[in-house]
Amino acid sequence: MSRRLPPLNALRAFEAAARHRSFARAAAELHVTPAAVSQQIKQLEAVLNVVLFKRGKTLVLSDAAGTAMPLLSEAFDRLELAVNRLRGGNAPGPLVISTPPTFAARWLIPRLDDFHAQHPEIELRLLATRRIVDFSVEDVDMALRFSAGPFPGLHVEKLMSEALVPVAAPALAAGIKKPSDLLSCTLLHDESHDWDPAYPSWETWLASLGVDVDKPLRIRHFGDANLVIEAAAAGLGVGLAWQSLVADELRAGRLVRILDKSVATNNAYHLVVPPNRMHLDKVAAFRNWILAQARR
């Protein structure tokens, strides 16, 4: 059966432009000029005798194009899958992983020597960002995300649950015997999680321990969890820290967990992968490695 398809280059230009809602960004992805993308789309419209975009200040898909776009994107995903299977599961270029910066610095990077020893053939590139990457438009193979989810359209595996634990340098921790002792301490607060209503303030956490907070607390604010951990280790105060991020410091004795209290959260670290990347050897290798590390 012969297939009656318009030129694939024109279809590819349309799919990229529709996904980005921009000729310029589509051109950058395809390594051509915006004029070339425009010409390919005009050619496609002529072949199909349809209007694909309602042109104005922004690109808006026509009704016909909007209906066809999900099927076309899926078709290109499957075509990419087929090509990579012809390569035997290999794909050129580094393995690109998006990860929260603090998790990368305090948990992932100290363990990467082991991954490189097992897979010296895989070049790894970490994209350390708090921003949630868009797999449909960015050249990212997989991501480590700290969230309660959900993650629609992605392959998801939970790496580890998370809880907040109060920590301090050993000298400071030695003087804290009961929750009310914290009222006279400098308390370190991570502002980067203020967007999360489940993230406790020091006032609410102390109240949950039965401490009557009847005067203003002495709180130092930091814009990153890593800074809170380093400030606590330097003896600047008591920090509420994510337990996975301070595990190495607790083992080394740089920090001490105080009061044997913790705050459970719904958030957890997850590995997320677009379905069209799951077959790649480099993705499978990192997935198996990090799941084993998390189980430890």
C-alpha positions as a Markdown table, in Angstrom:
| # | Residue | x | y | z |
|---|---|---|---|---|
| 1 | Met | 0.0 | 0.0 | 0.0 |
| 2 | Ser | 1.5 | 3.3 | -1.0 |
| 3 | Arg | 1.3 | 6.1 | 1.5 |
| 4 | Arg | -0.1 | 9.5 | 0.3 |
| 5 | Leu | 1.8 | 11.9 | 2.5 |
| 6 | Pro | 2.9 | 15.5 | 2.0 |
| 7 | Pro | 6.7 | 16.2 | 2.2 |
| 8 | Leu | 8.0 | 15.1 | 5.6 |
| 9 | Asn | 10.1 | 18.3 | 5.9 |
| 10 | Ala | 7.0 | 20.4 | 5.6 |
| 11 | Leu | 5.2 | 18.3 | 8.2 |
| 12 | Arg | 8.2 | 18.5 | 10.5 |
| 13 | Ala | 8.3 | 22.3 | 10.2 |
| 14 | Phe | 4.5 | 22.6 | 10.9 |
| 15 | Glu | 4.8 | 20.3 | 14.0 |
| 16 | Ala | 7.7 | 22.3 | 15.4 |
| 17 | Ala | 6.0 | 25.6 | 14.8 |
| 18 | Ala | 2.7 | 24.4 | 16.3 |
| 19 | Arg | 4.5 | 23.0 | 19.4 |
| 20 | His | 6.4 | 26.2 | 20.0 |
| 21 | Arg | 3.7 | 28.6 | 18.7 |
| 22 | Ser | 6.6 | 30.4 | 17.0 |
| 23 | Phe | 8.3 | 30.2 | 13.6 |
| 24 | Ala | 11.5 | 31.6 | 15.2 |
| 25 | Arg | 11.8 | 29.0 | 17.9 |
| 26 | Ala | 10.8 | 26.2 | 15.4 |
| 27 | Ala | 13.6 | 27.5 | 13.1 |
| 28 | Ala | 16.1 | 27.4 | 16.0 |
| 29 | Glu | 15.1 | 23.8 | 16.7 |
| 30 | Leu | 15.4 | 22.7 | 13.1 |
| 31 | His | 18.6 | 24.8 | 12.4 |
| 32 | Val | 17.0 | 26.7 | 9.5 |
| 33 | Thr | 15.7 | 30.3 | 9.1 |
| 34 | Pro | 12.3 | 31.4 | 10.1 |
| 35 | Ala | 11.7 | 32.2 | 6.5 |
| 36 | Ala | 12.4 | 28.6 | 5.6 |
| 37 | Val | 9.9 | 27.4 | 8.2 |
| 38 | Ser | 7.3 | 29.8 | 6.8 |
| 39 | Gln | 7.9 | 28.6 | 3.3 |
| 40 | Gln | 7.6 | 25.0 | 4.3 |
| 41 | Ile | 4.2 | 25.7 | 6.0 |
| 42 | Lys | 2.9 | 27.6 | 3.0 |
| 43 | Gln | 3.9 | 24.6 | 0.9 |
| 44 | Leu | 2.0 | 22.3 | 3.2 |
| 45 | Glu | -1.1 | 24.5 | 3.2 |
| 46 | Ala | -1.0 | 24.4 | -0.6 |
| 47 | Val | -0.6 | 20.6 | -0.8 |
| 48 | Leu | -3.4 | 20.0 | 1.7 |
| 49 | Asn | -5.6 | 23.0 | 0.7 |
| 50 | Val | -6.1 | 24.0 | 4.3 |
| 51 | Val | -5.2 | 26.9 | 6.5 |
| 52 | Leu | -2.9 | 25.7 | 9.4 |
| 53 | Phe | -2.4 | 28.9 | 11.4 |
| 54 | Lys | -4.5 | 32.0 | 12.1 |
| 55 | Arg | -1.8 | 34.5 | 11.7 |
| 56 | Gly | -1.6 | 37.6 | 14.0 |
| 57 | Lys | 0.5 | 38.8 | 16.8 |
| 58 | Thr | 0.7 | 35.2 | 18.0 |
| 59 | Leu | 0.4 | 31.9 | 16.1 |
| 60 | Val | -3.0 | 30.3 | 16.7 |
| 61 | Leu | -3.8 | 26.8 | 15.2 |
| 62 | Ser | -6.8 | 26.5 | 12.9 |
| 63 | Asp | -9.4 | 24.0 | 14.0 |
| 64 | Ala | -8.2 | 21.4 | 11.6 |
| 65 | Ala | -4.6 | 21.9 | 12.7 |
| 66 | Gly | -5.5 | 21.7 | 16.3 |
| 67 | Thr | -7.2 | 18.4 | 15.8 |
| 68 | Ala | -4.3 | 16.9 | 13.8 |
| 69 | Met | -1.5 | 18.3 | 16.0 |
| 70 | Pro | -1.5 | 15.7 | 18.8 |
| 71 | Leu | -1.5 | 12.8 | 16.3 |
| 72 | Leu | 1.3 | 14.4 | 14.3 |
| 73 | Ser | 3.4 | 14.9 | 17.5 |
| 74 | Glu | 2.8 | 11.3 | 18.5 |
| 75 | Ala | 3.8 | 10.2 | 15.0 |
| 76 | Phe | 7.1 | 12.0 | 15.2 |
| 77 | Asp | 7.7 | 10.6 | 18.6 |
| 78 | Arg | 7.2 | 7.1 | 17.2 |
| 79 | Leu | 9.4 | 7.8 | 14.3 |
| 80 | Glu | 12.1 | 8.9 | 16.6 |
| 81 | Leu | 11.6 | 5.7 | 18.6 |
| 82 | Ala | 11.9 | 3.6 | 15.5 |
| 83 | Val | 15.1 | 5.4 | 14.4 |
| 84 | Asn | 16.7 | 4.9 | 17.8 |
| 85 | Arg | 15.8 | 1.2 | 17.7 |
| 86 | Leu | 17.5 | 0.9 | 14.4 |
| 87 | Arg | 20.6 | 2.4 | 16.2 |
| 88 | Gly | 20.2 | -0.5 | 18.7 |
| 89 | Gly | 18.9 | 1.7 | 21.6 |
| 90 | Asn | 21.7 | 4.2 | 21.3 |
| 91 | Ala | 21.3 | 7.9 | 20.7 |
| 92 | Pro | 24.0 | 10.4 | 20.0 |
| 93 | Gly | 24.9 | 13.1 | 22.5 |
| 94 | Pro | 25.0 | 13.3 | 26.3 |
| 95 | Leu | 22.4 | 12.1 | 28.7 |
| 96 | Val | 20.7 | 15.4 | 29.8 |
| 97 | Ile | 19.0 | 15.3 | 33.2 |
| 98 | Ser | 17.1 | 18.2 | 34.8 |
| 99 | Thr | 17.4 | 18.2 | 38.6 |
| 100 | Pro | 16.8 | 20.7 | 41.5 |
| 101 | Pro | 20.1 | 22.4 | 42.2 |
| 102 | Thr | 20.3 | 21.6 | 45.9 |
| 103 | Phe | 19.5 | 17.9 | 45.4 |
| 104 | Ala | 22.2 | 17.8 | 42.7 |
| 105 | Ala | 24.8 | 19.4 | 44.9 |
| 106 | Arg | 24.1 | 17.5 | 48.1 |
| 107 | Trp | 22.8 | 14.1 | 47.1 |
| 108 | Leu | 23.5 | 13.4 | 43.4 |
| 109 | Ile | 26.9 | 14.7 | 42.6 |
| 110 | Pro | 28.7 | 13.0 | 45.6 |
| 111 | Arg | 27.5 | 9.7 | 44.2 |
| 112 | Leu | 28.2 | 10.3 | 40.5 |
| 113 | Asp | 31.7 | 8.8 | 40.6 |
| 114 | Asp | 30.0 | 5.4 | 41.0 |
| 115 | Phe | 27.9 | 6.0 | 37.9 |
| 116 | His | 30.8 | 7.1 | 35.8 |
| 117 | Ala | 32.8 | 4.0 | 37.0 |
| 118 | Gln | 30.0 | 1.7 | 35.9 |
| 119 | His | 29.2 | 3.6 | 32.6 |
| 120 | Pro | 32.3 | 5.5 | 31.4 |
| 121 | Glu | 30.8 | 5.5 | 27.9 |
| 122 | Ile | 27.9 | 7.8 | 28.9 |
| 123 | Glu | 28.5 | 11.6 | 29.0 |
| 124 | Leu | 26.3 | 13.1 | 31.6 |
| 125 | Arg | 25.0 | 16.7 | 31.5 |
| 126 | Leu | 23.1 | 18.1 | 34.6 |
| 127 | Leu | 20.7 | 20.9 | 34.0 |
| 128 | Ala | 20.4 | 22.2 | 37.6 |
| 129 | Thr | 17.2 | 24.3 | 37.8 |
| 130 | Arg | 14.1 | 24.8 | 39.9 |
| 131 | Arg | 12.2 | 25.3 | 36.7 |
| 132 | Ile | 10.0 | 22.4 | 35.5 |
| 133 | Val | 11.3 | 21.6 | 32.1 |
| 134 | Asp | 8.9 | 21.1 | 29.2 |
| 135 | Phe | 10.0 | 17.8 | 27.5 |
| 136 | Ser | 8.0 | 18.6 | 24.4 |
| 137 | Val | 10.2 | 21.6 | 23.5 |
| 138 | Glu | 13.4 | 21.1 | 25.4 |
| 139 | Asp | 16.2 | 18.6 | 24.6 |
| 140 | Val | 16.1 | 16.9 | 28.0 |
| 141 | Asp | 16.1 | 13.1 | 28.5 |
| 142 | Met | 14.8 | 12.8 | 32.0 |
| 143 | Ala | 14.3 | 14.7 | 35.2 |
| 144 | Leu | 14.5 | 14.4 | 39.0 |
| 145 | Arg | 11.5 | 16.3 | 40.5 |
| 146 | Phe | 10.6 | 17.1 | 44.1 |
| 147 | Ser | 6.9 | 17.2 | 44.2 |
| 148 | Ala | 3.7 | 15.3 | 45.2 |
| 149 | Gly | 2.8 | 15.0 | 41.5 |
| 150 | Pro | 1.0 | 14.1 | 39.4 |
| 151 | Phe | 3.1 | 14.0 | 36.3 |
| 152 | Pro | 0.7 | 13.4 | 33.4 |
| 153 | Gly | 2.0 | 11.9 | 30.2 |
| 154 | Leu | 5.4 | 10.8 | 31.8 |
| 155 | His | 6.8 | 7.6 | 33.1 |
| 156 | Val | 7.2 | 8.1 | 36.8 |
| 157 | Glu | 9.1 | 6.2 | 39.6 |
| 158 | Lys | 9.3 | 7.3 | 43.2 |
| 159 | Leu | 12.9 | 7.5 | 44.4 |
| 160 | Met | 12.4 | 8.4 | 48.1 |
| 161 | Ser | 10.0 | 10.0 | 50.5 |
| 162 | Glu | 11.1 | 13.2 | 52.3 |
| 163 | Ala | 10.7 | 14.7 | 55.7 |
| 164 | Leu | 12.0 | 17.8 | 57.5 |
| 165 | Val | 14.2 | 17.3 | 60.5 |
| 166 | Pro | 15.7 | 20.0 | 62.9 |
| 167 | Val | 19.5 | 20.0 | 62.8 |
| 168 | Ala | 22.3 | 22.0 | 64.3 |
| 169 | Ala | 26.0 | 22.0 | 64.7 |
| 170 | Pro | 27.1 | 19.7 | 67.6 |
| 171 | Ala | 28.1 | 22.5 | 70.0 |
| 172 | Leu | 24.7 | 24.2 | 69.6 |
| 173 | Ala | 22.8 | 20.9 | 69.6 |
| 174 | Ala | 24.3 | 19.9 | 73.0 |
| 175 | Gly | 22.4 | 22.8 | 74.7 |
| 176 | Ile | 18.9 | 21.9 | 73.3 |
| 177 | Lys | 17.1 | 19.4 | 75.5 |
| 178 | Lys | 13.5 | 20.2 | 74.9 |
| 179 | Pro | 11.4 | 22.0 | 72.3 |
| 180 | Ser | 11.0 | 25.2 | 74.3 |
| 181 | Asp | 14.8 | 25.6 | 74.3 |
| 182 | Leu | 14.4 | 26.7 | 70.6 |
| 183 | Leu | 12.8 | 29.9 | 71.7 |
| 184 | Ser | 16.2 | 31.3 | 72.7 |
| 185 | Cys | 18.0 | 30.0 | 69.5 |
| 186 | Thr | 18.4 | 31.6 | 66.1 |
| 187 | Leu | 16.2 | 29.7 | 63.7 |
| 188 | Leu | 17.1 | 29.3 | 60.1 |
| 189 | His | 14.3 | 29.4 | 57.5 |
| 190 | Asp | 14.3 | 28.3 | 53.8 |
| 191 | Glu | 12.3 | 30.8 | 51.8 |
| 192 | Ser | 12.5 | 28.7 | 48.6 |
| 193 | His | 9.6 | 26.6 | 49.8 |
| 194 | Asp | 7.2 | 29.4 | 50.9 |
| 195 | Trp | 5.1 | 28.6 | 47.9 |
| 196 | Asp | 4.1 | 25.2 | 49.5 |
| 197 | Pro | 1.3 | 25.6 | 52.1 |
| 198 | Ala | 2.4 | 22.3 | 53.6 |
| 199 | Tyr | 5.9 | 23.7 | 54.4 |
| 200 | Pro | 5.8 | 24.7 | 58.1 |
| 201 | Ser | 6.9 | 28.0 | 59.5 |
| 202 | Trp | 8.9 | 27.9 | 62.7 |
| 203 | Glu | 5.9 | 29.3 | 64.5 |
| 204 | Thr | 3.5 | 26.5 | 63.3 |
| 205 | Trp | 6.1 | 23.8 | 63.9 |
| 206 | Leu | 6.8 | 24.9 | 67.5 |
| 207 | Ala | 3.1 | 25.2 | 68.2 |
| 208 | Ser | 2.7 | 21.6 | 67.0 |
| 209 | Leu | 5.2 | 20.6 | 69.7 |
| 210 | Gly | 3.2 | 22.3 | 72.3 |
| 211 | Val | 5.5 | 25.3 | 72.6 |
| 212 | Asp | 3.7 | 28.6 | 73.4 |
| 213 | Val | 5.3 | 31.2 | 71.1 |
| 214 | Asp | 4.6 | 34.4 | 73.1 |
| 215 | Lys | 7.3 | 36.6 | 71.7 |
| 216 | Pro | 8.9 | 37.2 | 68.3 |
| 217 | Leu | 11.3 | 34.5 | 67.2 |
| 218 | Arg | 14.8 | 35.2 | 66.1 |
| 219 | Ile | 14.7 | 34.0 | 62.5 |
| 220 | Arg | 17.3 | 34.3 | 59.7 |
| 221 | His | 15.9 | 33.8 | 56.2 |
| 222 | Phe | 17.7 | 32.1 | 53.3 |
| 223 | Gly | 16.7 | 31.7 | 49.7 |
| 224 | Asp | 17.9 | 28.1 | 49.3 |
| 225 | Ala | 17.9 | 24.8 | 51.3 |
| 226 | Asn | 21.6 | 24.4 | 50.7 |
| 227 | Leu | 22.3 | 27.8 | 52.5 |
| 228 | Val | 20.2 | 26.7 | 55.5 |
| 229 | Ile | 22.3 | 23.5 | 55.8 |
| 230 | Glu | 25.6 | 25.3 | 55.5 |
| 231 | Ala | 24.5 | 28.0 | 58.0 |
| 232 | Ala | 23.4 | 25.3 | 60.5 |
| 233 | Ala | 26.8 | 23.5 | 60.0 |
| 234 | Ala | 28.6 | 26.8 | 60.6 |
| 235 | Gly | 26.8 | 27.1 | 64.0 |
| 236 | Leu | 24.6 | 30.1 | 63.0 |
| 237 | Gly | 21.4 | 28.5 | 64.3 |
| 238 | Val | 19.0 | 25.6 | 64.0 |
| 239 | Gly | 17.7 | 24.6 | 60.6 |
| 240 | Leu | 14.7 | 22.6 | 59.4 |
| 241 | Ala | 16.3 | 20.6 | 56.7 |
| 242 | Trp | 15.2 | 17.8 | 54.2 |
| 243 | Gln | 16.5 | 14.6 | 55.7 |
| 244 | Ser | 17.9 | 13.2 | 52.4 |
| 245 | Leu | 20.0 | 16.4 | 51.9 |
| 246 | Val | 21.6 | 16.2 | 55.3 |
| 247 | Ala | 22.2 | 12.5 | 55.5 |
| 248 | Asp | 25.9 | 12.8 | 54.7 |
| 249 | Glu | 26.4 | 15.6 | 57.2 |
| 250 | Leu | 24.7 | 13.6 | 59.9 |
| 251 | Arg | 26.9 | 10.6 | 59.2 |
| 252 | Ala | 30.0 | 12.8 | 59.2 |
| 253 | Gly | 29.0 | 14.5 | 62.4 |
| 254 | Arg | 29.0 | 18.0 | 60.9 |
| 255 | Leu | 25.3 | 18.2 | 61.9 |
| 256 | Val | 23.3 | 16.6 | 64.7 |
| 257 | Arg | 19.6 | 15.9 | 64.6 |
| 258 | Ile | 17.9 | 17.5 | 67.6 |
| 259 | Leu | 14.8 | 16.5 | 69.6 |
| 260 | Asp | 14.2 | 13.4 | 67.5 |
| 261 | Lys | 11.3 | 15.2 | 65.8 |
| 262 | Ser | 10.5 | 15.3 | 62.1 |
| 263 | Val | 7.8 | 16.7 | 59.8 |
| 264 | Ala | 6.4 | 14.3 | 57.2 |
| 265 | Thr | 5.4 | 15.8 | 53.9 |
| 266 | Asn | 3.5 | 14.6 | 50.8 |
| 267 | Asn | 6.5 | 15.6 | 48.6 |
| 268 | Ala | 9.0 | 13.1 | 47.4 |
| 269 | Tyr | 11.7 | 12.8 | 44.9 |
| 270 | His | 10.6 | 11.2 | 41.6 |
| 271 | Leu | 12.3 | 10.1 | 38.4 |
| 272 | Val | 10.3 | 11.2 | 35.4 |
| 273 | Val | 11.0 | 10.2 | 31.8 |
| 274 | Pro | 9.1 | 11.0 | 28.6 |
| 275 | Pro | 7.8 | 7.7 | 27.2 |
| 276 | Asn | 9.7 | 8.2 | 23.9 |
| 277 | Arg | 13.0 | 8.3 | 25.9 |
| 278 | Met | 12.4 | 5.1 | 27.9 |
| 279 | His | 13.9 | 2.8 | 25.3 |
| 280 | Leu | 17.3 | 4.5 | 25.2 |
| 281 | Asp | 20.3 | 2.6 | 26.7 |
| 282 | Lys | 21.7 | 5.7 | 28.4 |
| 283 | Val | 18.3 | 6.4 | 30.1 |
| 284 | Ala | 17.9 | 2.8 | 31.2 |
| 285 | Ala | 21.4 | 2.8 | 32.6 |
| 286 | Phe | 20.9 | 5.9 | 34.7 |
| 287 | Arg | 17.4 | 4.7 | 35.8 |
| 288 | Asn | 18.7 | 1.4 | 37.1 |
| 289 | Trp | 21.6 | 3.1 | 38.8 |
| 290 | Ile | 19.7 | 5.9 | 40.6 |
| 291 | Leu | 16.9 | 3.5 | 41.8 |
| 292 | Ala | 19.6 | 1.3 | 43.3 |
| 293 | Gln | 21.2 | 4.4 | 45.0 |
| 294 | Ala | 17.8 | 5.5 | 46.4 |
| 295 | Arg | 17.2 | 2.0 | 47.8 |
| 296 | Arg | 20.4 | 2.3 | 49.9 |
